[in-house]
Amino acid sequence: MRVSQLPGWGVLQAMCLAALGLLSGCVSRGDISEPEEVSEFSTITAAARSAYDQGRMEQAARLYGLARARATATDDAEALGDANYNLAVCKTLLGEYAAARMLLEEIGWVGRVSESQRDEVILLASKIVYLQGDLRESAEILDDAIASGALGSSPRIQVEVSLLRGHQACDRQDLAAAGASLEEARFRSGEETENPGLARLAGQIHLTAGAPAAAAAEFDREAELLKGMGRFWSVSSALARAGHAYGESGNWEKAANRLYRGARSALAHGRYGDAETRAQEALEAAGHLPAGDDREQITGLIEELLGEWTDAAGLER
């Protein structure tokens, strides 16, 4: 679906990212004219933002869902646009891509977003389609928005566009285009080089080029940058990428370490499915280590973590 085919395009000019390392996060609403409604809506969204910032994504999604319900009840188009976008960010991070896409489409029909938010919506729509596996449509959304002038030209937005195009190029095995996108993103970043998205794309390029050890080092850097920014929800995925890359390079000790840490991080955030998967992968990586005290120690830690996962997942159910 091109952006111009999205519901409400004629009114909003663009209805459709930010990550999987590429998501820039939730946005806050500006002033509106009814103080009592603002107070209730703002209280809910402030609590949601706090949960989001702390990596409690499911709680953030529930609260943004309440904000959306409030906006729907009062037929407040601006509040609905704000709540739907933020809820879509959470749903994307939770892997619920179809639900996230529906929320963005609803903005086109009955919501309203500011010009600055519009860029985020366009990027998020393209990212969601990319994560659903449709490279062509993801690229079309960006191309259509750029050609129509709907996508802003701020350096930050252009960096995000370059990063997404780089990942699309990697998936096409087009290393030249991916490298050009990375250099473009770095150039547009200027002095803002501490961007985990740059490290992630660099790692993906190395991985696509068959250099997993170099990729692993970039994914390690991505994880450290994410921690420095307080984006703890995404750290688990970055550690898992590093672990997989170390495994491909034959460094099983580091592979087991990163996958174990990724599992532990996922468990701490209530991501029980991810925690189990990464713990099992860590156990498999540890199995490649020579027999001895180190392997037994690592295996014991992983098995203990799997026990914690069983207890936590059982309580959740």
N, C-alpha and C positions, 0 to 999 in steps of 0.2 A: 504494500500500500504506500503510495507516495504521500507526502505531507499534504499536498493539495487535495487528496482524496479523503483526508480525515474529516470527521464531522466537525462543523463549525469553522473550517479553514477560512471561509470568506469573511468571517467576523474577526477571528483572532490572528489570521495570517500564518500561524504556525502552532501546531499542537503536538509537539512531541519532543537527557541523561545527565548523569554525573557519576560509586563504585564502588563495583568489583574491584576494587581499586580505583575506578574512574568516576565513581559517584562523588559529587562534591558535598552532598549532605542536604539537610532540610533547610527550608527558608522560613523567615518570619513575616508576619503580616503587617502591613502599614496601618495607619489610622483610618477608621471609618466613622460614621456619623452617629451611631447609637451606643452610648456609653455602657448601658447595662448588658447589651448583647456582646459588646467588645470584652467586657469584664469576664463573662462566662467562657466565651470562646478563647480568650487569651489565657485564662487559667488552665484550661484543658491543654492547649497547645504548648504552654510553657512546661507543663508536666511531661508532655510527650517529648518535647525537645530534650529535656533533662534525661529521660530514659534513653533516648537515641544517643546522646553524647556519652552515656555510661555503657553503651553497648548492649543495653537491654532491649533488643530489637522487637521481640514479640510484645512486650509491654508498650513500647512506643507505638507499634501498629494498632494495638487495642485503643490506646488513647487518641490517636489520630482518627481512628474509626468513630469514636465518640464525637470528636470535633466535626467530622463529616456529617454525622447524624444531626448535630446542632445546626450546621449550616443549611442542611436540607430542610429542616423543620422551619427555619426562618426565611427560606428562599433567598439566601444571601449569596449571590453569584461569586463575589470576591472571596468570601470565606470558604466557599466550596472549592474554588480553584486552589486556594492555599492548602486546604486539608487534603484534597485529592492528590496533589503533587507530593506532599510529604508522605502520605500513606503509600503512594506508588514507590517512592524511594525505599521505604521499609520493606514492602512486598518484594521488590527486586532483590534486596539483600537477603531476604528469606528464601529466595528461589521461586517465588510465586509469580512467574512472569505473566501468565494470562490475566491474573487479577490486576497486576500493575498496569497492563496495557488497557484494560477496561476502564480503569480509573482515569487515565489520561484521555481516553476517548470521551468520557463523560464531561470532562472540562470543556471540550469542544462544543458540546450540546448546550450545557446549562451553566457552565462555570465561566470565570473570568480571571485572567492573570495579568500582572503588570508586565511591562516590556522587558524588564530584567529577568523576571521569572520565565517569560516565554522562551528565552534561550535555553534555560535549564530543562524545560518541558520537551523541547525539540531534541536535545541531546539525550535525555532519558528515553524517549521513544525509540531513537535509533539504537541505543544500547540494549534495550529490552529485545528488540527484534534480532539484534546480533546474538544475544545470549540464547534466543530461541533457535538459532542456527541458520537464519536467513541472511546471508552476507549481502546478497544483491539488494534486498529490500532495505536493509540497514543503510547501505551506501546511498540508495535512492532518496531516503528521507533527508540525509545530509545535503546531497546534491540539489534537491528540489528547494530546500530551505535557503541554501546559499544563493542559488540562481534567482530566487524571488526576492532576495533582500530581507528575508524573515529572520535570519540568524545574525545576531550581533557580531561586531568586529572587535570586541575587547580582547586583549592579549590572553586572558584566562580562558575565554571561550575558545579561542583559536588553538590554544594548547590542547584543550580537551578534544577538539575535532581532530587534530593531528595524531594524538595518541590513539583514538578510535580507528582512524584510517590505518595506522600502523599495525594494529591487531588484525584488522581485516586483511591487510596485505600478507601478514604471516600465515593466516589461514589459507590464503591462495598460494602459499609457498613462493611469494614474490619478495625475495629478500632485498632487492634493490629498492623497491617502493617502500618496504618497511623501514629500511635504513634512512631513506630520505625523509619519511614522516617523523622518525625519531630526531633527526637533526633539526627539522623544522620546529618540532616541539621544544627542543632545547634552546633554539634561537629565540623563539617567542617567549620562553620563560625568563629570559634575561638573567638577572641575578638570583631569581627564585629557583635555584637548582635542587633544593631539598624537596623534590616532588616524588612521592613513591610511584606515581604513574610512569615517570621516566625510567625508573629502575625496573619496573615490571615489564615495560615494553622492551627494554634492552635485554632483559633475561629471556623474553619470548623469542627475540631475534636470534640470540645465541643458541637457544634450544632448537629452533627451526633449522639453523645452520649446522647442527650436529656437534655443538660444543656445550655439553651439559654441565661441565664443571664451571665454566664461565657464567652460564645461566644461573646456577645455584648461588654463586656469589652475588649476583644482582638481586635475586629473590631474597637472600639474606638481608641485603641493603634495604629492599622494599619493606621487609618486616620491621627493621629498626626505625625507618622513617615513619611508618604507620604508628609505632609505639610512641615516638616522639611527638606526634600530632594528637595523641589520645584517641586514635581510631582503632580501638582494641578489637572491635568486632571483626575487622578484616585481617587482623594479624594471623589468625589461625590458618586462613587460606594461603597467605604468603609463605608461612612456614611449611605448609604442605607442598606448595610448589617447589620450595627449596629442597625438601626431602625427596621428592620424586626425581628432581634433577641430580641430586647427589647419588641417588640409587642408579640412575642411568650412567653416571660417571664411574660407578663401581666403588664409591666411598660409602660403604654400608654403615660405618659408625656414625658419620654425620647424617646419613639418611634416617637412621633410627632415631637419632637425637631430635632432628627437626620434626619428624612425624609424631614423635611422642609429645613434644612441646605443642605442636598443632592440635593434637587430640586433647591435651590438658586445657588449652585455651578454649577450644570448642565446648568442652564440658562445662567450664566455668560460666559460659554464656548460654547454657541451656540448649546447645546445638547437639542433641544426643546422637542423631544419625551421623553427623560429621565426626563426632568424637569416637564413635565405635569404628567407623571406617578407617580413620587415621591411626587409631590404636592397633587395629589388626594389621594395617600396612607397616606400622613400626615394628610389630612382632615379626612380621615376615622379613623385614630388613635386618633385624637383629639375628635372625636365623642364618644369615650369610656370614656372620662374624665367626672367627675361629673359636673353638670351644675353650672355655676358661672362665676366670672370675668376671672379666668385663662383660662377656655375653650373659652370664647368669645374673649379674647385677642389673643390666639393662632390661633383660626379660622379666625379672622380678618387678621392676618399676612399672613396666607396661601392663603386666598381669594385674598388679594392684590397681592401676588406673581403670582397667576393664571392669574390675570389681566395683569401683566407685561408679562407673557408668551404669552398671546393672542396677545398683541401688537407686541412683538418681532417676534413671529412666522409669524404674518401677514406681517410684513416688509420683512422678509426673503423670503416669497413666492412672 
